[in-house]
Each structure stands twice: as structure tokens, then as C-alpha cells.
Amino acid sequence: MKILMVSIFAPHFFNWTEQLRDSGHEVYWLDVFDSNTHVEKIDFAQQIIGWRYKKNFKGRYFIKNRAPKLNRIVNLLNERKLTDVLESKIKEIRPDVIHSFVIYLSGVPILPVIEKFPEVKWILSTWGSDLYYYREQPKYLEGIKKVLPKIDYLFTDCKRDQEIARENGFQGKFMGVFPGGGGFELEKLAESSKPHEERNIILIKGYQGKHGKCVEVLKAVSGLREEFTNYEIVVFGAAEEVFEFIDSSDLKHWNNLKCLEKLARQEVLELMGRSLLYIGNSSSDGMPNTLLEAIVMGAFPIQSNPGGATAELIEDGKNGVLIEDPTDVQELKNILKEAINGSQDLKAGVAYNFEYIRPMLDRGRVREQVLEKYKLIESEI
């Protein structure tokens, strides 16, 4: 089967697509924003990059940085349109299916082209806030409602989004819930996972802004200095606002707090493997990838639950704790205090995750299931 992937340049996408290596399918990828970068991880796929500019003339970057108005005019003349390039590639490749990743970046923009090729089946993968948040934004909802009725097959990273898709016009075949980036290589990762008794890190995801609510977690932490004295507190992937908050609060005097910027995925996994608790807090998400990483690496998860997505894996108080209001600092403070003072049986929660949740996230197992879904699609073409 010829599969034309349409996606932004994203690790989630590369990890998903890598599952198709040696699958017998002929895979193509159109980079919707054209990073013009060949990705070795999916080197088996034919990568459509370097398409945006008709001419990469000398002085283009100088104009872009020094003369933005002139740059806009030049781009109007020099840039190719995504829709034109996609239409040309469909005619050239003649794919059996087109697989879009993230509806508002790789689905809505290409709808006019898709409608010209009704014989080509359309697959959509959603993850994160793709449906949950953007359905509440009128500008985005309009596009979502136009795209979903055209989708033949749908993958999501949580059950919640299947329901949202149905409510907004999806009438095709639901292919199931899978981690957005595929599964995890559990045997390799086991080497980086410390025994529960040797863990002393409280790990906090540092996202802040439209959805991330790390500052609220830090406000709660700042009121528990005595309880956290014997732990190392690590904030990773910290946004600028997080650094600013720490600098303006008493936390800047805490010798056991470390704030880090963006880390490579392997570094995050290794941190998870040394952490006692993992705290992720946001107002919108799908099934958080960092939650899955915490489960796989043996950290007890404390995670926000927008729209009930997290509750699909976490039973509150058993194998993790659900944050129902990501903006309620007092709730966060109570949750953290109970986790630290022994009210939560962290070891039992982690043991449950290792026995019942972790095996479902094995990359080999997930890949086998995903390939079965593609095989089913192929049989229906």
C-alpha cells in the first residue's frame, strides 16, 4: 500500500512512522512547513522536503531579518503553496491513502486538495489538544467540522477524542487508541530504571503558557519547604515564565531545586528512571506522553485530567493521582503533601503500573497492533 504521510516536523510523528519500517508499505512524507531537513529515523520513507522556495537566492536570510515588509512581498512571489505541492505529489505518487497528523495543521489546510481525489482514502491521527482544546475555538471548530466528515479512518491517543470526533461529524471507522509516538522499548529502558528505594527526585514538567500550568505546581511546592527538604526537586523543559517565577519567589533560595530547559527525550527518560514522583499539570492535553514515560520508567504519576483523558489509565489514588483543577494551588498542595507524607502507597501504585499498564506500552506490541490496523485499511481499499 502506498501511504502519503502529511505532517509537521515532530518527534511524535517520526516515532509513529518508524513503526512502518520493513512493513512492506511504500511510505512518503510531505513536511507541511518544509524544514528542509532529512530525518534519518525514517530514512526508509521518501521525504518530500525542500519544496517551499522556488529559488533559495543569495541574501534571502538578510532580507528576512532586516526587511520584513520586503520579505513578505518576496515570499508571495517565491513561495510555493502547500496545496499545489500536495496536489502535484498525489498525481505523481498515486497513493492509496493519505495520513494526516494533527487536524488543524495537516488536515484543514489540505481539505481542498483531498476533495479533488475522492478515490484516495484519508486517515487522521489526533494527539494532545488537537480536538479537546481547538473545538472550543470558533475559528478552528469551523475547520474541524469540515474535515471530520471526510475522514475515512481515525487514530487517537485517548478514548475521549473518539467521542469528540463523533460529536463533530466523524462517521468513518475508528482504528483505536494508541500512544501518539508508538510504544517504548521496554527492555532497553529497564537499564535506566532505579529501584523504588533509591529514588529521591520529585520531577516536574516545566511547561507554562496556553495550556501548561507548572507555575501553579511551584506555588504549591513553595508552601511545603519542610516536607521537601530531603528531596531533590527537578523542573525540566522549563518555560521562561517558570524561570521568572522562581527568581521572584523564595524558591530561588532552595538549594535542592534545579530548573532545566528543554531536554532530549532520552535525558527525560533517564530522569524519570531516577524519580520518585512525576508531576504534570496542564489545562488541555490528550494522553500526555510524559505520563506514559513516567509509568514506563517507574515514577509515581501525579497528572492533570482534562476531559477525563488521564483517568483512562490512572485510577485516582491507586496507580497515580489525578489533578482535577490544574489552577487550584491548594488542591495541588494537598496532593503533594499526601504523596510525600505516606498517605499514598507510591510503591504499590508503581507496581500496579508495571504489571498492568507498562506491558501495553511495549513498542513491539504497539507496532504489531498498528500494522494490523494498516493491514485492515489495505484490505478495504
Phi, psi and omega in degrees: 000134176272122182242121176258108178278135176236112188203160169286167176283103187209137178304320177306313182296315182297318180296322178294310186295328180301338177297340183272358177301135178058027181269350183092352178273149177264114191248134176235151177227124172257115179281110191294332178256358178052078174288347181057037182234123177284131184256113183296327183302328178241046183293346177284341180272145174279115191261121182267094183229169180070024185264342193294312186263132177294320178222129176264070190286155179296134178095000183297319181289328177296315179296319181300320184275330187254337184222074185300324179294315177296323180299320179297320179294315180299319182295325178301326181271331190257343183268138171275153177272140177306316183297322179294317181294316180298314180300318179297318182290325177297318179294325181284313186278324185056060182291154174281324180221153170244130183243110179265143179241118183079114192294319188275348177255326186237005178246298181305314183297335185257002182306316180302328179283316180306321183293342178278347184231066184298341180283344180270123180288149185240122177253143176232134169248129175247149174209168177058229184269011188312314179254317188300313181277314190285344174291341180271356180256111186310319182298319181281323182300324178302314178291320179301317182289338176279324184282312189305321178295342181270348184282129179272324184221139184230128168252141174227168177260001175203155181295326181309318185286336173297316181294318179297319180298316179299319181295338185246025168112353180290127180233007183276203183263127178277125186266351175121174180259124179221150173305136185304329180252021185080193184265198185237145177278087192298320182298317179294318184289335181301331180295335183260007184257114181280155173300152184305319185294339183265005184267137183218012184256134169258111188257129184235128176288130190266017181290141178209143179140229184304314182243322185294139182230048180293322182301322178297322177295317181293327175297320177294317179299320184297338178269008183231041185300317182297317181294331185262005185305321187266013180241154172265123181257123182236124174256127182238155181063035189289131175283164181302322181297330180290315176300318181297319179296315180300317181295336182261004183236176178294344181299335180296344180264358181279118180286344183259015178247131179234132181242121185243149175279199184300135178245156173293154184303319181296324178294321178296315180299319179294322175296316178302322182290349177247004187261141175280312180237146169237133181236119176236127187223118179208159181271348180207135177187171169264229171275109187299129180296324179292332174297315179297320178297320178298315180299313182296325185264002172087018174268139179286122187271135168241112194221140174296161191226055183297123178069010179083010183296312182297327181294349175292337179244328187254123172267116188307123177087352181255292181248021179163182178231136179264132173265113184274329177236101185293350180258356183272099184296323180294320176299315179298319180298317180295318180298313181295320181297317180294324180294324183279323186275003174098002178295330176261135176274087186297318184296318180293322178297317179293320179299320177298314180299320180294325184277321190249329184262313184305315181300330180289345183260006179298131186299320179298318180294314180297316181301316180301318181291319180296316181295329175295324179292317176296323178296320178296317178299315180301322182291340183262355182281000000 
